[in-house]
Amino acid sequence: MLTYQQKKDILTVQLFQSQRLTSSEKLVALCMAYMIDDRGQVDMRMPQLAYMSRLHIRTVIRVLKSLADKISLETNVEGRGNVYYFVQWSHL
């Protein structure tokens, strides 16, 4: 069984090495991986993600939609925001 930090490191390396992601997709995914919790979930609001990645909110929304297809990023609506889940987290 891998520790939280080992899983986070593996996910980060996978994202860095991905050849399928554009630079914006990679940046947003890495920002999210930085904020991931021990269940593989990221609870970030759009303004926070846009600020962290230095991208416009509309760009972040577009990138999140494409990440859902490319890296199996699931989105769950909870309360006033979304919670994102890296599906591959459960496979590590």
N, C-alpha and C positions, 0 to 999 in steps of 0.2 A: 504494500500500500504506500503510495506516494504522499508526501506531506503537502500542505497547502503551498508552500514556497516552491517546491519542486514542480508541482503542477503549473503554477504561475510562470515559472521559468521556461518550461517546455512550451506552453502556449505562446509566450512572447517570442521564443525562437522560431516557432512555426509561422507566426505572423511576419516576422522580419524576413524569413527566407521564402515566403510565398511569392511565386512568379505570376500568379493570377490576379493579384490586387493592384489597383492603381495607387499612386502615391497618396491621394486623399483617402482612399479606403484603408490603406495601411496605417496612415496617421490616426484616423478615428478608431480603428480596431486596437491599435497600441495604447491609445489613451484609455480606452475601455478596459483593456487587459491590466493596465496600471491600477485601476480602481476596482478590480474584481474581488468578490468576497470568497469565502471558503466553500460556498455552494456553487460557484461558477456563475453567479449573477452580478450584474452591474446595475445599480440604481442611481442613474444620473439624469438630471434634467437637461433639456436641449440647450438652454443658455450656458450651463456649466460645460457641457461637451463642446459647444462652439467656442467658448472662451479658451478651454484647454487646448483645443486643436488649432485655434486661430483661424477657423473657417466660418463662413456665414451660416446662419441657422438653416437656410434653404439647402445649402450644400450638404450639411450634416444629415438632413432628412433624406436627401437623395442617396447619399452614401450608405446610410443605414438600410435603405431598401435594397440596394445592390449587395450589401454584405449578407443580408438574409438568404440570398440565393447562393452566393459564392462560398461562404464559410458556415452555413447553417446556424445563423444567429437568430434565435427566437425572441419575439417581443411579446410581453404580457402587460396589459394595461392594469395598473394598480393605483387606485385613488386618482390623484391629479397628474400622475406621470406614468412613464413606462419603465418596466424592468426588463433588461436584456439578459439573455442566457446563452452562453457559449455551449452548444450541444456537445462538442468534443471534450469538454471538461469531465463529463461522466465516464468517458472512455479512458481517461488517464489513470 
